[in-house]
């Protein structure tokens, strides 16, 4: 198997074969897609490794850095060769749907550089080291060191991340009380630390947002298995990478020199957090039935909308009701169903309100997350009434949202793929109820 440049595809040891997760640059992934298309596989999916990590040196690259620029140029060349190869096979946008997207955007953790050079070194923040202006790397932080020295938290585990999910151990013999978990939440909500990219001398808030199980349900983070639902999620400043242990700074130092806060240049692009630079990404569609709109931000969408849009264009349908809805504004009139054409304006408005109340990065989710954050940080062991009141309000709004969301989802799905269609009045009623729900969530955030 050869890549788009004609070289043999090998694993990191040089053996012919699948190269693994971080060995999938555009020239490799696109070669697999091209060969499958040429072999008659009608629907092909592929992952392309990110361009901002140097997978040979096993470290991050910064904006404007020469190896990053070279990687992007190589990706451009690979895509050009890919489209030329498919065109020679008779596979092009007139007969094939192409969909490109990013699974997420990343936040760059680093300083500033005027010439694209970055300091690929460790920086010992705990030791008082001054990081260079062009430092690159996530601020690796032991979350235990953010807690007061006199406080002992309940036993817990967490997923290491800039927005870790936290699971409190609940042994049968002596599980922690709800009050003890609340005190743990309050202590972490008040945590402050040094972010050398913001202020190298003064501690700042580490946490941006917090959600416990009530807030997580509003964010669609609760599932059928209660053991997989975190006790709370700690959305930190995305410059941070939070762990439960100290870090060797630099790697190879003896255990005695491990520190709580260290900038590690190997990793500089964080994701999974609740910030716009991470949540705002892109989707590209080209093929039969797709309008030629160029670049546009006029329609709010998220990943859940991609699949139903693809199915509508391909004349297919799922055996289940999807969470997303077709992006009708991106499609030519002939590519959408008769019901979508008949109620186009109302369904487009319904789709917008549906995303507003349902999407994890929509305004309902944001406002309930703001309210959750304020509530979790509030109170004391002797008086937690404000927390209880806000949590009850979030739970009530989420219950109303879930009911309305299901009704909207059915209406949008049936209008696209067939089934009992909602009347114009029913569509307008759902839109009005959704807007009222958004107003309530906004008011809760403002008054929490």
Beta strands, then each sheet from edge to edge (+ up, - down):
strand 1: 53-54
strand 2: 59-60
strand 3: 98-101
strand 4: 107-108
strand 5: 123-124
strand 6: 138-142
strand 7: 156-158
strand 8: 163-168
strand 9: 192-195
strand 10: 199-205
strand 11: 207-212
strand 12: 232-236
strand 13: 240-243
strand 14: 261-264
strand 15: 269-270
strand 16: 283-286
sheet 1: 1+ 2-
sheet 2: 3+ 16-
sheet 3: 4+ 15-
sheet 4: 5+ 14- 6+ 13+
sheet 5: 7+ 8- 12+ 11-
sheet 6: 9+ 10-
end
